[in-house]
Amino acid sequence: MPKMKTHRGTAKRFRVTGSGKIMRGKGYKSHILSKKSPKRKRNFRKETQVAASDRRVIARNLGRR
């Protein structure tokens, strides 16, 4: 059986923490920023955890399990 390859697009968008959580960046932060509050824009900088329903597919694309 050949080795599983990492999906490079997925590898650039997600990262795995030490405890095994899959983190992603937030969307809606690139344009039309004038109507968004400073607090909202600041919170776009933070990463957030991937939804449970998406975790299995992303983990497989990252070459895990």
DSSP file (Angstrom, degrees, kcal/mol; ACC not computed):
  #  RESIDUE AA STRUCTURE BP1 BP2  ACC     N-H-->O    O-->H-N    N-H-->O    O-->H-N    TCO  KAPPA ALPHA  PHI   PSI    X-CA   Y-CA   Z-CA
    1    1 A M              0   0    0      0, 0.0     3,-0.1     0, 0.0     0, 0.0   0.000 360.0 360.0 360.0 127.3    0.0    0.0    0.0
    2    2 A P        -     0   0    0      0, 0.0     3,-0.0     0, 0.0     2,-0.0  -0.261 360.0 -89.7 -70.9 161.5    1.5    3.4   -1.0
    3    3 A K        -     0   0    0      1,-0.1     2,-0.4     0, 0.0     0, 0.0  -0.339  42.7-109.5 -66.6 150.8    1.9    6.2    1.5
    4    4 A M        -     0   0    0     59,-0.1     2,-0.3    -3,-0.1    -1,-0.1  -0.690  32.9-137.4 -81.5 132.9   -0.9    8.6    1.9
    5    5 A K        -     0   0    0     -2,-0.4     2,-0.3    -3,-0.0    58,-0.2  -0.695  14.2-117.9 -92.9 144.6   -0.1   12.1    0.5
    6    6 A T        -     0   0    0     -2,-0.3     2,-0.8    56,-0.2    56,-0.2  -0.606  26.9-120.1 -74.9 135.4   -1.1   15.3    2.3
    7    7 A H     >  -     0   0    0     54,-3.2     4,-2.2    -2,-0.3     3,-0.4  -0.714  23.5-152.1 -76.6 113.0   -3.5   17.5    0.4
    8    8 A R  H  > S+     0   0    0     -2,-0.8     4,-1.4     1,-0.2    -1,-0.2   0.820  90.5  54.9 -64.8 -33.8   -1.4   20.6    0.0
    9    9 A G  H  > S+     0   0    0      1,-0.2     4,-0.7     2,-0.2    -1,-0.2   0.897 111.2  46.0 -64.0 -39.6   -4.3   23.0   -0.2
   10   10 A T  H >> S+     0   0    0     -3,-0.4     4,-1.9     1,-0.2     3,-0.8   0.895 107.8  57.0 -68.2 -40.9   -5.6   21.6    3.1
   11   11 A A  H 3< S+     0   0    0     -4,-2.2    -1,-0.2     1,-0.3    -2,-0.2   0.809 106.0  51.1 -61.6 -30.5   -2.2   21.8    4.7
   12   12 A K  H 3< S+     0   0    0     -4,-1.4    -1,-0.3    -5,-0.2    -2,-0.2   0.716 115.4  41.2 -78.9 -21.0   -2.0   25.5    3.9
   13   13 A R  H << S+     0   0    0     -3,-0.8    12,-0.7    -4,-0.7     2,-0.3   0.689 114.3  42.8-101.4 -21.7   -5.4   26.3    5.5
   14   14 A F  E  <  -A   24   0A   0     -4,-1.9     2,-0.3    10,-0.1    10,-0.2  -0.884  56.8-166.3-127.5 155.1   -5.5   24.2    8.6
   15   15 A R  E     -A   23   0A   0      8,-1.7     8,-3.1    -2,-0.3     2,-0.5  -0.981  18.0-131.5-138.4 154.6   -3.1   23.3   11.5
   16   16 A V  E     -A   22   0A   0     -2,-0.3     6,-0.2     6,-0.2     5,-0.0  -0.900  21.3-139.8-108.0 129.4   -3.2   20.7   14.2
   17   17 A T    >   -     0   0    0      4,-2.7     3,-1.3    -2,-0.5    -1,-0.0  -0.224  31.9 -98.7 -77.9 173.2   -2.5   21.7   17.8
   18   18 A G  T 3  S+     0   0    0      1,-0.3    -1,-0.1     2,-0.1    -2,-0.0   0.820 125.3  52.0 -61.9 -32.2   -0.5   19.6   20.2
   19   19 A S  T 3  S-     0   0    0      2,-0.1    -1,-0.3     1,-0.0    -3,-0.0   0.465 124.0-102.8 -86.7  -0.7   -3.6   18.2   21.7
   20   20 A G  S <  S+     0   0    0     -3,-1.3     2,-0.2     1,-0.3    -2,-0.1   0.481  71.8 142.5  98.5   2.6   -4.9   17.1   18.3
   21   21 A K        -     0   0    0      1,-0.0    -4,-2.7    -5,-0.0     2,-0.6  -0.503  48.1-131.1 -74.9 147.6   -7.5   19.9   17.6
   22   22 A I  E     -A   16   0A   0     -6,-0.2    28,-2.6    28,-0.2     2,-0.3  -0.899  25.8-162.5-102.0 122.4   -7.7   21.1   14.0
   23   23 A M  E     -AB  15  49A   0     -8,-3.1    -8,-1.7    -2,-0.6     2,-0.3  -0.765   8.0-174.0-108.0 149.9   -7.7   24.9   13.8
   24   24 A R  E     -AB  14  48A   0     24,-2.8    24,-2.6    -2,-0.3   -10,-0.1  -0.948  25.1-112.3-137.2 157.5   -8.7   27.2   10.9
   25   25 A G        -     0   0    0    -12,-0.7     2,-0.2    -2,-0.3    22,-0.1  -0.442  38.6-107.9 -81.8 164.1   -8.6   30.9   10.1
   26   26 A K        -     0   0    0     18,-0.7     3,-0.2    20,-0.4     2,-0.1  -0.630  26.2-138.2 -94.9 153.6  -11.8   32.9    9.9
   27   27 A G  S    S+     0   0    0     -2,-0.2    -1,-0.1     1,-0.2     0, 0.0  -0.228  73.3  59.0 -93.2-172.9  -13.4   34.3    6.7
   28   28 A Y  S    S+     0   0    0      1,-0.1    -1,-0.2    -2,-0.1    16,-0.1   0.718  76.2 105.7  65.7  25.8  -15.0   37.7    6.0
   29   29 A K        +     0   0    0     -3,-0.2    -1,-0.1    15,-0.1     3,-0.1   0.331  57.0  72.4-116.8   8.3  -11.8   39.7    6.8
   30   30 A S  S    S+     0   0    0      1,-0.2     2,-0.3     2,-0.1     3,-0.1   0.789  99.6   5.5-101.2 -27.9  -10.5   40.7    3.4
   31   31 A H  S    S+     0   0    0      1,-0.2    -1,-0.2     2,-0.0     0, 0.0  -0.948 103.4  44.7-151.8 172.4  -12.7   43.5    2.1
   32   32 A I        +     0   0    0     -2,-0.3     3,-0.3     1,-0.1    -1,-0.2   0.940  64.6 149.8  53.5  51.5  -15.8   45.7    2.8
   33   33 A L    >   +     0   0    0      1,-0.2     3,-1.0    -3,-0.1     8,-0.1   0.604  45.8  82.3 -88.0 -12.6  -14.2   46.4    6.2
   34   34 A S  T 3  S+     0   0    0      1,-0.3    -1,-0.2     3,-0.0    -2,-0.0   0.836  93.3  45.9 -64.6 -32.7  -15.6   49.9    6.7
   35   35 A K  T 3  S+     0   0    0     -3,-0.3     2,-0.4     2,-0.1    -1,-0.3   0.545  96.6  90.8 -87.4  -6.3  -19.0   48.6    7.9
   36   36 A K  S <  S-     0   0    0     -3,-1.0    -4,-0.0    -4,-0.1    -3,-0.0  -0.730  81.2-116.7 -94.0 139.0  -17.4   46.1   10.4
   37   37 A S     >  -     0   0    0     -2,-0.4     4,-2.5     1,-0.1     5,-0.2  -0.299  22.0-115.4 -70.5 154.7  -16.7   47.2   13.9
   38   38 A P  H  > S+     0   0    0      0, 0.0     4,-2.3     0, 0.0     5,-0.2   0.866 117.3  54.0 -57.3 -36.7  -13.1   47.2   15.2
   39   39 A K  H  > S+     0   0    0      2,-0.2     4,-1.9     1,-0.2     5,-0.1   0.920 109.1  47.5 -63.7 -43.7  -14.0   44.5   17.7
   40   40 A R  H  > S+     0   0    0      1,-0.2     4,-0.9     2,-0.2    -1,-0.2   0.917 112.9  48.2 -64.3 -44.0  -15.3   42.3   14.9
   41   41 A K  H  < S+     0   0    0     -4,-2.5     4,-0.5     1,-0.2     3,-0.4   0.878 109.9  53.0 -64.5 -37.8  -12.3   42.8   12.7
   42   42 A R  H >< S+     0   0    0     -4,-2.3     3,-1.2     1,-0.2     4,-0.4   0.888 106.1  53.4 -63.7 -39.9  -10.0   42.1   15.7
   43   43 A N  H >< S+     0   0    0     -4,-1.9     3,-0.6     1,-0.3    -1,-0.2   0.703  94.9  69.2 -71.3 -19.2  -11.7   38.8   16.3
   44   44 A F  T 3< S+     0   0    0     -4,-0.9   -18,-0.7    -3,-0.4    -1,-0.3   0.753  89.7  65.2 -67.2 -22.4  -11.2   37.8   12.7
   45   45 A R  T <  S+     0   0    0     -3,-1.2    -1,-0.2    -4,-0.5    -2,-0.2   0.805  86.9  86.3 -69.8 -29.0   -7.5   37.5   13.5
   46   46 A K  S <  S-     0   0    0     -3,-0.6   -20,-0.4    -4,-0.4     2,-0.2  -0.371  78.2-124.5 -75.5 149.2   -8.0   34.6   15.9
   47   47 A E        -     0   0    0    -22,-0.1     2,-0.3    -2,-0.1   -22,-0.2  -0.542  25.1-159.0 -84.5 158.9   -8.1   31.0   14.8
   48   48 A T  E     -B   24   0A   0    -24,-2.6   -24,-2.8    -2,-0.2     2,-0.2  -0.932  24.6 -93.4-136.0 161.8  -11.1   28.8   15.7
   49   49 A Q  E     -B   23   0A   0     -2,-0.3   -26,-0.2   -26,-0.2     2,-0.1  -0.475  42.2-109.6 -77.4 144.1  -11.7   25.1   15.9
   50   50 A V        -     0   0    0    -28,-2.6   -28,-0.2    -2,-0.2    -1,-0.1  -0.444  42.6 -97.0 -70.3 143.9  -13.0   23.2   12.9
   51   51 A A    >>  -     0   0    0      1,-0.1     3,-1.2    -2,-0.1     4,-1.1  -0.269  28.6-118.9 -61.7 147.9  -16.6   22.0   13.2
   52   52 A A  H 3> S+     0   0    0      1,-0.3     4,-0.6     2,-0.2     3,-0.3   0.833 112.4  58.7 -58.0 -35.4  -17.1   18.3   14.3
   53   53 A S  H 34 S+     0   0    0      1,-0.2     4,-0.3     2,-0.1    -1,-0.3   0.760 111.6  40.2 -68.6 -24.8  -18.8   17.4   11.1
   54   54 A D  H <> S+     0   0    0     -3,-1.2     4,-2.0     1,-0.1     5,-0.2   0.604  92.5  88.1 -96.0 -14.2  -15.8   18.5    9.0
   55   55 A R  H  X S+     0   0    0     -4,-1.1     4,-2.6    -3,-0.3     5,-0.2   0.856  83.7  52.6 -57.9 -43.4  -13.1   17.1   11.2
   56   56 A R  H  X S+     0   0    0     -4,-0.6     4,-1.9     1,-0.2    -1,-0.2   0.925 111.9  44.0 -62.9 -47.1  -12.9   13.6    9.7
   57   57 A V  H  > S+     0   0    0     -4,-0.3     4,-2.1     2,-0.2    -1,-0.2   0.908 115.5  47.9 -66.0 -42.7  -12.5   14.7    6.1
   58   58 A I  H  X S+     0   0    0     -4,-2.0     4,-1.7     1,-0.2    -2,-0.2   0.914 110.1  52.3 -65.7 -42.6   -9.9   17.4    7.0
   59   59 A A  H  <>S+     0   0    0     -4,-2.6     5,-2.7    -5,-0.2    -1,-0.2   0.895 109.7  49.6 -60.1 -40.4   -7.9   15.0    9.2
   60   60 A R  H ><5S+     0   0    0     -4,-1.9     3,-1.3     1,-0.2    -1,-0.2   0.904 109.5  51.0 -65.5 -41.4   -7.8   12.5    6.3
   61   61 A N  H 3<5S+     0   0    0     -4,-2.1   -54,-3.2     1,-0.3    -1,-0.2   0.793 106.6  55.2 -66.5 -26.9   -6.6   15.2    3.9
   62   62 A L  T 3<5S-     0   0    0     -4,-1.7    -1,-0.3   -56,-0.2    -2,-0.2   0.467 122.4-108.6 -83.5  -1.0   -3.9   16.2    6.3
   63   63 A G  T < 5S+     0   0    0     -3,-1.3     2,-0.5     1,-0.3    -3,-0.2   0.740  73.2 138.4  82.9  24.7   -2.7   12.6    6.3
   64   64 A R      <       0   0    0     -5,-2.7    -1,-0.3    -6,-0.2    -2,-0.1  -0.898 360.0 360.0-106.7 130.8   -3.9   11.7    9.8
   65   65 A R              0   0    0     -2,-0.5    -1,-0.1    -5,-0.0    -5,-0.1   0.465 360.0 360.0  48.6 360.0   -5.5    8.3   10.5
